[in-house]
Amino acid sequence: MRPTGKDKPLVWLHGEIRTPPFSREARIETGMLLRLLQGGVTLQMPESRPMCTIGPRCHELRVDEASVSWRIVYRVDPDAIIIVHVFQKQSQRTPRQAIETCKRRLARYDAAVRES
């Protein structure tokens, strides 16, 4: 997929995708998935799942390596893809602290956008 000039920008509220801690392969996979989102593709399982507990239009990008599972929480806004949180998932359930962190960051972001 090539940029069309209509692609949504990525807005990073927190986190980054670097090698290390991501493997080179996981970083490349993440980049390809984010690029698809920018182009307007709606990702489904197993790459992404809705995170309604965080808020509307929120999803969890799933990048699994041999020994590590990464999660990138994002929200699809009309004008951008908002990257809210990047973390290593260590259990079946999303940690409550991660959910609360995402809600807090999005509330601050939305307030700042309303003020501008």
Protein Blocks (a to p, Z undefined) as FASTA:
>chain_A
ZZehlaccdddfbdcddddfbdfklmmmmmmmmmmmmnopacddfkbccdfknoghiacd
ddddfkbccdddddddfkbccdfbdcddfbfbdcfklmmmmmmmmmmmmmmmmmZZ
